[in-house]
Amino acid sequence: MTHLYTIVAYLIVLFTVGVMLSFRARTQEDFMVAGRRLTAPILVGTLLATWIGSGDIFSVADLSYHHGYSSLIGSAGGWIGIIIVFFIAGRVREFGQYTVPDILEVRYNQWARLLATVTTIIAYVTIVSYQFRGGGWVLNIISDGRVGVETAMILVAAFVVFYTLTAGMISVAYLDVINGLIIIGGVFLAIPFLISHVGGMEQIVANVTPRKHAFLGNMSLVRAMGYFVPTLLLALGNGNMYQRFFSAKSPREARKAVVGWVIGVILLGIALQTLAVVGSSYFKGLSTAESGKIILLVAHKGVPVAIGCILIASIVAIIISTANSFLLVPATNIMRDIYQRFINPGVSDRKMVLYSRIVVIILGFCSYSLISFFPRILDAAYAAYTVYGAGITPALLATFFWKRATPMAGTISIFAGMIVTIVWEVIRKVQGHFLLGLPAVYPALFCSILLLVVLSLLSSPPDEKKWRPFFKGKEG
C-alpha cells in the first residue's frame, strides 16, 4: 500500500497548487494561453510532460514488450515531426491566436475552422479516454486490487476534470514543470535497479520476447509504418503544441523551447522503452490484454519499493499532465471556435472562463463514456493520432509551406481525412480487423493529401491575403 499512499499524497499536493493558481485565471487569455507569458524553460516542461503520455506508458510499452526496440519506429515519427516544427514555432507565436482552428480560418474559411474543431474534439476526447483507462490500471495495481478497475477509472476521471478546470493553461503549464522533473527522475532512476533485479544483461538478452526481424521485430513493414506515420502527423499538427506556442512570451522563446523538447522526448522515449524491453525478460508470457501494463508491473514488482514509488509517481504525472492538456484544448476549441466565433462573439472574459470550465466537465464525461469502444490502449492511441493527423495536419502544414493551397481544397481535405478514419475504424470495430488489412492512416492520409493537392491545382490560386500572414519572411 506504500505506492498508493505515495500517489494520494502527490495528487493532494498537485490539486492544492492548482487551486492556488486558479485565482490567477481571470481572462480567457489567462485560461487558454497562460496570459502569453511562458518562457522557454516552462514551455519545455509543459511540452515534454504533455507529449509523453499514456501512449508511451501503455501503447508504446505494449509494442516494446512484443517487438523490442523496434517499437522506436513509432516514436521516431514524433521525433521527426517535432524537429520539423522547430522551423514554424516562431511564426506560430507571432501569429498570436489561441487555437489551430484560428489559423485554419484565416488561411481557408470558417468551415475549415468548424471541421478542424470537430476533428480535434473527436481525437482528443479519445486520447483522454485512454488516460482514464491507464490511470485506472495504476490505482488497481498499486492497491493490490482493493480498488476495482471501473471504480479506479471513475476516480481518475473525476480528479483530472476538476484539476483541469481550476486554472486552465496557467495551472497546466507550471505544474507540468514539476511533473516533468518527476517523470525524468523516476524513469531514469528505475532503469539500473530493474536491470539488476532481473539478473543483468545476459539474463535480459536470453529471456526477451523472440524477434523475427532485427529492425521490424515481429511487425510487418505495413504495420510498422502504420505506427510511424500517425505519430509523425500528430506531432506536426498537435493542437496542444500550438496552444503552448501561442502561450510563449515571444517567438524566440517558442523556438528555444522546441530544442529542449525534442532532446527530452528522445531520451525519455528510449528510457521508457528500455523499461518495457527489460521488463519483458522478467514478466514473461503476458497476454495481449496485459502486455500494455508492463511498465506498471516493473514499478510495482520489478524495483525496490522506494524506487517503485518514484516511478509510479512518474507514471501518474504522465497520465495527469497529458489528460488535462488534452481536455483543455478541445474545451478551448469549443468556446473559442464555436461559441465565441459563431454564437456569441461579444461574450465577456468572465463568462468565457466559466463556460470553458463547464465544457471541461462535459468533455470529461464524454471521454469516460468512450473507454469501452477501444479495449486496447494501443488501438485507441493510433486511431486518435490518425483522425487528427490525417484530418488536420496536411491542411495545417500547407498553411505554412504551400501558398497555392485554396480555401475549398483545405476544407475538403480536413473533412476527407476525418471521415475516412472514422469509417475505417467503425468497420474495424464491426469486422474485428482493418479493411483490406490496411491501418486507417493509409486511406485517410491518401484522400486528405490527394484532395488538397488536386483541388488546389484545378482551381484559381487563392488571394494573397489568405497566405500572406503566414509568409512574412524570417521568424522574428
Secondary structure as a PSIPRED ss2 file (coil, helix, strand):
# PSIPRED VFORMAT (PSIPRED V4.0)

   1 M C   1.000  0.000  0.000
   2 T H   0.000  1.000  0.000
   3 H H   0.000  1.000  0.000
   4 L H   0.000  1.000  0.000
   5 Y H   0.000  1.000  0.000
   6 T H   0.000  1.000  0.000
   7 I H   0.000  1.000  0.000
   8 V H   0.000  1.000  0.000
   9 A H   0.000  1.000  0.000
  10 Y H   0.000  1.000  0.000
  11 L H   0.000  1.000  0.000
  12 I H   0.000  1.000  0.000
  13 V H   0.000  1.000  0.000
  14 L H   0.000  1.000  0.000
  15 F H   0.000  1.000  0.000
  16 T H   0.000  1.000  0.000
  17 V H   0.000  1.000  0.000
  18 G H   0.000  1.000  0.000
  19 V H   0.000  1.000  0.000
  20 M H   0.000  1.000  0.000
  21 L H   0.000  1.000  0.000
  22 S H   0.000  1.000  0.000
  23 F C   1.000  0.000  0.000
  24 R C   1.000  0.000  0.000
  25 A C   1.000  0.000  0.000
  26 R C   1.000  0.000  0.000
  27 T C   1.000  0.000  0.000
  28 Q H   0.000  1.000  0.000
  29 E H   0.000  1.000  0.000
  30 D H   0.000  1.000  0.000
  31 F H   0.000  1.000  0.000
  32 M H   0.000  1.000  0.000
  33 V H   0.000  1.000  0.000
  34 A H   0.000  1.000  0.000
  35 G H   0.000  1.000  0.000
  36 R H   0.000  1.000  0.000
  37 R C   1.000  0.000  0.000
  38 L E   0.000  0.000  1.000
  39 T C   1.000  0.000  0.000
  40 A H   0.000  1.000  0.000
  41 P H   0.000  1.000  0.000
  42 I H   0.000  1.000  0.000
  43 L H   0.000  1.000  0.000
  44 V H   0.000  1.000  0.000
  45 G H   0.000  1.000  0.000
  46 T H   0.000  1.000  0.000
  47 L H   0.000  1.000  0.000
  48 L H   0.000  1.000  0.000
  49 A H   0.000  1.000  0.000
  50 T H   0.000  1.000  0.000
  51 W H   0.000  1.000  0.000
  52 I C   1.000  0.000  0.000
  53 G C   1.000  0.000  0.000
  54 S H   0.000  1.000  0.000
  55 G H   0.000  1.000  0.000
  56 D H   0.000  1.000  0.000
  57 I H   0.000  1.000  0.000
  58 F H   0.000  1.000  0.000
  59 S H   0.000  1.000  0.000
  60 V H   0.000  1.000  0.000
  61 A H   0.000  1.000  0.000
  62 D H   0.000  1.000  0.000
  63 L H   0.000  1.000  0.000
  64 S H   0.000  1.000  0.000
  65 Y H   0.000  1.000  0.000
  66 H H   0.000  1.000  0.000
  67 H H   0.000  1.000  0.000
  68 G H   0.000  1.000  0.000
  69 Y H   0.000  1.000  0.000
  70 S H   0.000  1.000  0.000
  71 S H   0.000  1.000  0.000
  72 L H   0.000  1.000  0.000
  73 I H   0.000  1.000  0.000
  74 G H   0.000  1.000  0.000
  75 S H   0.000  1.000  0.000
  76 A H   0.000  1.000  0.000
  77 G H   0.000  1.000  0.000
  78 G H   0.000  1.000  0.000
  79 W H   0.000  1.000  0.000
  80 I H   0.000  1.000  0.000
  81 G H   0.000  1.000  0.000
  82 I H   0.000  1.000  0.000
  83 I H   0.000  1.000  0.000
  84 I H   0.000  1.000  0.000
  85 V H   0.000  1.000  0.000
  86 F H   0.000  1.000  0.000
  87 F H   0.000  1.000  0.000
  88 I H   0.000  1.000  0.000
  89 A H   0.000  1.000  0.000
  90 G H   0.000  1.000  0.000
  91 R H   0.000  1.000  0.000
  92 V H   0.000  1.000  0.000
  93 R H   0.000  1.000  0.000
  94 E H   0.000  1.000  0.000
  95 F H   0.000  1.000  0.000
  96 G C   1.000  0.000  0.000
  97 Q C   1.000  0.000  0.000
  98 Y C   1.000  0.000  0.000
  99 T C   1.000  0.000  0.000
 100 V H   0.000  1.000  0.000
 101 P H   0.000  1.000  0.000
 102 D H   0.000  1.000  0.000
 103 I H   0.000  1.000  0.000
 104 L H   0.000  1.000  0.000
 105 E H   0.000  1.000  0.000
 106 V H   0.000  1.000  0.000
 107 R H   0.000  1.000  0.000
 108 Y C   1.000  0.000  0.000
 109 N C   1.000  0.000  0.000
 110 Q H   0.000  1.000  0.000
 111 W H   0.000  1.000  0.000
 112 A H   0.000  1.000  0.000
 113 R H   0.000  1.000  0.000
 114 L H   0.000  1.000  0.000
 115 L H   0.000  1.000  0.000
 116 A H   0.000  1.000  0.000
 117 T H   0.000  1.000  0.000
 118 V H   0.000  1.000  0.000
 119 T H   0.000  1.000  0.000
 120 T H   0.000  1.000  0.000
 121 I H   0.000  1.000  0.000
 122 I H   0.000  1.000  0.000
 123 A H   0.000  1.000  0.000
 124 Y H   0.000  1.000  0.000
 125 V H   0.000  1.000  0.000
 126 T H   0.000  1.000  0.000
 127 I H   0.000  1.000  0.000
 128 V H   0.000  1.000  0.000
 129 S H   0.000  1.000  0.000
 130 Y H   0.000  1.000  0.000
 131 Q H   0.000  1.000  0.000
 132 F H   0.000  1.000  0.000
 133 R H   0.000  1.000  0.000
 134 G H   0.000  1.000  0.000
 135 G H   0.000  1.000  0.000
 136 G H   0.000  1.000  0.000
 137 W H   0.000  1.000  0.000
 138 V H   0.000  1.000  0.000
 139 L H   0.000  1.000  0.000
 140 N H   0.000  1.000  0.000
 141 I H   0.000  1.000  0.000
 142 I H   0.000  1.000  0.000
 143 S C   1.000  0.000  0.000
 144 D C   1.000  0.000  0.000
 145 G C   1.000  0.000  0.000
 146 R C   1.000  0.000  0.000
 147 V C   1.000  0.000  0.000
 148 G C   1.000  0.000  0.000
 149 V H   0.000  1.000  0.000
 150 E H   0.000  1.000  0.000
 151 T H   0.000  1.000  0.000
 152 A H   0.000  1.000  0.000
 153 M H   0.000  1.000  0.000
 154 I H   0.000  1.000  0.000
 155 L H   0.000  1.000  0.000
 156 V H   0.000  1.000  0.000
 157 A H   0.000  1.000  0.000
 158 A H   0.000  1.000  0.000
 159 F H   0.000  1.000  0.000
 160 V H   0.000  1.000  0.000
 161 V H   0.000  1.000  0.000
 162 F H   0.000  1.000  0.000
 163 Y H   0.000  1.000  0.000
 164 T H   0.000  1.000  0.000
 165 L H   0.000  1.000  0.000
 166 T H   0.000  1.000  0.000
 167 A H   0.000  1.000  0.000
 168 G C   1.000  0.000  0.000
 169 M H   0.000  1.000  0.000
 170 I H   0.000  1.000  0.000
 171 S H   0.000  1.000  0.000
 172 V H   0.000  1.000  0.000
 173 A H   0.000  1.000  0.000
 174 Y H   0.000  1.000  0.000
 175 L H   0.000  1.000  0.000
 176 D H   0.000  1.000  0.000
 177 V H   0.000  1.000  0.000
 178 I H   0.000  1.000  0.000
 179 N H   0.000  1.000  0.000
 180 G H   0.000  1.000  0.000
 181 L H   0.000  1.000  0.000
 182 I H   0.000  1.000  0.000
 183 I H   0.000  1.000  0.000
 184 I H   0.000  1.000  0.000
 185 G H   0.000  1.000  0.000
 186 G H   0.000  1.000  0.000
 187 V H   0.000  1.000  0.000
 188 F H   0.000  1.000  0.000
 189 L H   0.000  1.000  0.000
 190 A H   0.000  1.000  0.000
 191 I H   0.000  1.000  0.000
 192 P H   0.000  1.000  0.000
 193 F H   0.000  1.000  0.000
 194 L H   0.000  1.000  0.000
 195 I H   0.000  1.000  0.000
 196 S H   0.000  1.000  0.000
 197 H H   0.000  1.000  0.000
 198 V C   1.000  0.000  0.000
 199 G C   1.000  0.000  0.000
 200 G C   1.000  0.000  0.000
 201 M H   0.000  1.000  0.000
 202 E H   0.000  1.000  0.000
 203 Q H   0.000  1.000  0.000
 204 I H   0.000  1.000  0.000
 205 V H   0.000  1.000  0.000
 206 A H   0.000  1.000  0.000
 207 N H   0.000  1.000  0.000
 208 V C   1.000  0.000  0.000
 209 T C   1.000  0.000  0.000
 210 P C   1.000  0.000  0.000
 211 R C   1.000  0.000  0.000
 212 K C   1.000  0.000  0.000
 213 H E   0.000  0.000  1.000
 214 A C   1.000  0.000  0.000
 215 F C   1.000  0.000  0.000
 216 L C   1.000  0.000  0.000
 217 G E   0.000  0.000  1.000
 218 N C   1.000  0.000  0.000
 219 M C   1.000  0.000  0.000
 220 S C   1.000  0.000  0.000
 221 L H   0.000  1.000  0.000
 222 V H   0.000  1.000  0.000
 223 R H   0.000  1.000  0.000
 224 A H   0.000  1.000  0.000
 225 M H   0.000  1.000  0.000
 226 G H   0.000  1.000  0.000
 227 Y H   0.000  1.000  0.000
 228 F H   0.000  1.000  0.000
 229 V H   0.000  1.000  0.000
 230 P H   0.000  1.000  0.000
 231 T H   0.000  1.000  0.000
 232 L H   0.000  1.000  0.000
 233 L H   0.000  1.000  0.000
 234 L H   0.000  1.000  0.000
 235 A H   0.000  1.000  0.000
 236 L H   0.000  1.000  0.000
 237 G H   0.000  1.000  0.000
 238 N C   1.000  0.000  0.000
 239 G H   0.000  1.000  0.000
 240 N H   0.000  1.000  0.000
 241 M H   0.000  1.000  0.000
 242 Y H   0.000  1.000  0.000
 243 Q H   0.000  1.000  0.000
 244 R H   0.000  1.000  0.000
 245 F H   0.000  1.000  0.000
 246 F H   0.000  1.000  0.000
 247 S C   1.000  0.000  0.000
 248 A E   0.000  0.000  1.000
 249 K C   1.000  0.000  0.000
 250 S C   1.000  0.000  0.000
 251 P H   0.000  1.000  0.000
 252 R H   0.000  1.000  0.000
 253 E H   0.000  1.000  0.000
 254 A H   0.000  1.000  0.000
 255 R H   0.000  1.000  0.000
 256 K H   0.000  1.000  0.000
 257 A H   0.000  1.000  0.000
 258 V H   0.000  1.000  0.000
 259 V H   0.000  1.000  0.000
 260 G H   0.000  1.000  0.000
 261 W H   0.000  1.000  0.000
 262 V H   0.000  1.000  0.000
 263 I H   0.000  1.000  0.000
 264 G H   0.000  1.000  0.000
 265 V H   0.000  1.000  0.000
 266 I H   0.000  1.000  0.000
 267 L H   0.000  1.000  0.000
 268 L H   0.000  1.000  0.000
 269 G H   0.000  1.000  0.000
 270 I H   0.000  1.000  0.000
 271 A H   0.000  1.000  0.000
 272 L H   0.000  1.000  0.000
 273 Q H   0.000  1.000  0.000
 274 T H   0.000  1.000  0.000
 275 L H   0.000  1.000  0.000
 276 A H   0.000  1.000  0.000
 277 V H   0.000  1.000  0.000
 278 V H   0.000  1.000  0.000
 279 G H   0.000  1.000  0.000
 280 S H   0.000  1.000  0.000
 281 S C   1.000  0.000  0.000
 282 Y C   1.000  0.000  0.000
 283 F C   1.000  0.000  0.000
 284 K C   1.000  0.000  0.000
 285 G C   1.000  0.000  0.000
 286 L C   1.000  0.000  0.000
 287 S C   1.000  0.000  0.000
 288 T H   0.000  1.000  0.000
 289 A H   0.000  1.000  0.000
 290 E H   0.000  1.000  0.000
 291 S H   0.000  1.000  0.000
 292 G C   1.000  0.000  0.000
 293 K C   1.000  0.000  0.000
 294 I H   0.000  1.000  0.000
 295 I H   0.000  1.000  0.000
 296 L H   0.000  1.000  0.000
 297 L H   0.000  1.000  0.000
 298 V H   0.000  1.000  0.000
 299 A H   0.000  1.000  0.000
 300 H H   0.000  1.000  0.000
 301 K H   0.000  1.000  0.000
 302 G H   0.000  1.000  0.000
 303 V C   1.000  0.000  0.000
 304 P C   1.000  0.000  0.000
 305 V H   0.000  1.000  0.000
 306 A H   0.000  1.000  0.000
 307 I H   0.000  1.000  0.000
 308 G H   0.000  1.000  0.000
 309 C H   0.000  1.000  0.000
 310 I H   0.000  1.000  0.000
 311 L H   0.000  1.000  0.000
 312 I H   0.000  1.000  0.000
 313 A H   0.000  1.000  0.000
 314 S H   0.000  1.000  0.000
 315 I H   0.000  1.000  0.000
 316 V H   0.000  1.000  0.000
 317 A H   0.000  1.000  0.000
 318 I H   0.000  1.000  0.000
 319 I H   0.000  1.000  0.000
 320 I H   0.000  1.000  0.000
 321 S H   0.000  1.000  0.000
 322 T H   0.000  1.000  0.000
 323 A H   0.000  1.000  0.000
 324 N H   0.000  1.000  0.000
 325 S H   0.000  1.000  0.000
 326 F H   0.000  1.000  0.000
 327 L H   0.000  1.000  0.000
 328 L H   0.000  1.000  0.000
 329 V H   0.000  1.000  0.000
 330 P H   0.000  1.000  0.000
 331 A H   0.000  1.000  0.000
 332 T H   0.000  1.000  0.000
 333 N H   0.000  1.000  0.000
 334 I H   0.000  1.000  0.000
 335 M H   0.000  1.000  0.000
 336 R H   0.000  1.000  0.000
 337 D H   0.000  1.000  0.000
 338 I H   0.000  1.000  0.000
 339 Y H   0.000  1.000  0.000
 340 Q H   0.000  1.000  0.000
 341 R H   0.000  1.000  0.000
 342 F H   0.000  1.000  0.000
 343 I H   0.000  1.000  0.000
 344 N C   1.000  0.000  0.000
 345 P C   1.000  0.000  0.000
 346 G C   1.000  0.000  0.000
 347 V C   1.000  0.000  0.000
 348 S C   1.000  0.000  0.000
 349 D H   0.000  1.000  0.000
 350 R H   0.000  1.000  0.000
 351 K H   0.000  1.000  0.000
 352 M H   0.000  1.000  0.000
 353 V H   0.000  1.000  0.000
 354 L H   0.000  1.000  0.000
 355 Y H   0.000  1.000  0.000
 356 S H   0.000  1.000  0.000
 357 R H   0.000  1.000  0.000
 358 I H   0.000  1.000  0.000
 359 V H   0.000  1.000  0.000
 360 V H   0.000  1.000  0.000
 361 I H   0.000  1.000  0.000
 362 I H   0.000  1.000  0.000
 363 L H   0.000  1.000  0.000
 364 G H   0.000  1.000  0.000
 365 F H   0.000  1.000  0.000
 366 C H   0.000  1.000  0.000
 367 S H   0.000  1.000  0.000
 368 Y H   0.000  1.000  0.000
 369 S H   0.000  1.000  0.000
 370 L C   1.000  0.000  0.000
 371 I H   0.000  1.000  0.000
 372 S H   0.000  1.000  0.000
 373 F H   0.000  1.000  0.000
 374 F C   1.000  0.000  0.000
 375 P C   1.000  0.000  0.000
 376 R C   1.000  0.000  0.000
 377 I H   0.000  1.000  0.000
 378 L H   0.000  1.000  0.000
 379 D H   0.000  1.000  0.000
 380 A H   0.000  1.000  0.000
 381 A H   0.000  1.000  0.000
 382 Y H   0.000  1.000  0.000
 383 A H   0.000  1.000  0.000
 384 A H   0.000  1.000  0.000
 385 Y H   0.000  1.000  0.000
 386 T H   0.000  1.000  0.000
 387 V H   0.000  1.000  0.000
 388 Y H   0.000  1.000  0.000
 389 G H   0.000  1.000  0.000
 390 A H   0.000  1.000  0.000
 391 G H   0.000  1.000  0.000
 392 I H   0.000  1.000  0.000
 393 T H   0.000  1.000  0.000
 394 P H   0.000  1.000  0.000
 395 A H   0.000  1.000  0.000
 396 L H   0.000  1.000  0.000
 397 L H   0.000  1.000  0.000
 398 A H   0.000  1.000  0.000
 399 T H   0.000  1.000  0.000
 400 F H   0.000  1.000  0.000
 401 F H   0.000  1.000  0.000
 402 W C   1.000  0.000  0.000
 403 K C   1.000  0.000  0.000
 404 R C   1.000  0.000  0.000
 405 A C   1.000  0.000  0.000
 406 T C   1.000  0.000  0.000
 407 P H   0.000  1.000  0.000
 408 M H   0.000  1.000  0.000
 409 A H   0.000  1.000  0.000
 410 G H   0.000  1.000  0.000
 411 T H   0.000  1.000  0.000
 412 I H   0.000  1.000  0.000
 413 S H   0.000  1.000  0.000
 414 I H   0.000  1.000  0.000
 415 F H   0.000  1.000  0.000
 416 A H   0.000  1.000  0.000
 417 G H   0.000  1.000  0.000
 418 M H   0.000  1.000  0.000
 419 I H   0.000  1.000  0.000
 420 V H   0.000  1.000  0.000
 421 T H   0.000  1.000  0.000
 422 I H   0.000  1.000  0.000
 423 V H   0.000  1.000  0.000
 424 W H   0.000  1.000  0.000
 425 E H   0.000  1.000  0.000
 426 V H   0.000  1.000  0.000
 427 I H   0.000  1.000  0.000
 428 R H   0.000  1.000  0.000
 429 K H   0.000  1.000  0.000
 430 V H   0.000  1.000  0.000
 431 Q H   0.000  1.000  0.000
 432 G C   1.000  0.000  0.000
 433 H C   1.000  0.000  0.000
 434 F C   1.000  0.000  0.000
 435 L H   0.000  1.000  0.000
 436 L H   0.000  1.000  0.000
 437 G H   0.000  1.000  0.000
 438 L C   1.000  0.000  0.000
 439 P C   1.000  0.000  0.000
 440 A C   1.000  0.000  0.000
 441 V H   0.000  1.000  0.000
 442 Y H   0.000  1.000  0.000
 443 P H   0.000  1.000  0.000
 444 A H   0.000  1.000  0.000
 445 L H   0.000  1.000  0.000
 446 F H   0.000  1.000  0.000
 447 C H   0.000  1.000  0.000
 448 S H   0.000  1.000  0.000
 449 I H   0.000  1.000  0.000
 450 L H   0.000  1.000  0.000
 451 L H   0.000  1.000  0.000
 452 L H   0.000  1.000  0.000
 453 V H   0.000  1.000  0.000
 454 V H   0.000  1.000  0.000
 455 L H   0.000  1.000  0.000
 456 S H   0.000  1.000  0.000
 457 L H   0.000  1.000  0.000
 458 L H   0.000  1.000  0.000
 459 S C   1.000  0.000  0.000
 460 S C   1.000  0.000  0.000
 461 P C   1.000  0.000  0.000
 462 P C   1.000  0.000  0.000
 463 D C   1.000  0.000  0.000
 464 E H   0.000  1.000  0.000
 465 K H   0.000  1.000  0.000
 466 K H   0.000  1.000  0.000
 467 W H   0.000  1.000  0.000
 468 R H   0.000  1.000  0.000
 469 P H   0.000  1.000  0.000
 470 F H   0.000  1.000  0.000
 471 F C   1.000  0.000  0.000
 472 K C   1.000  0.000  0.000
 473 G C   1.000  0.000  0.000
 474 K C   1.000  0.000  0.000
 475 E C   1.000  0.000  0.000
 476 G C   1.000  0.000  0.000
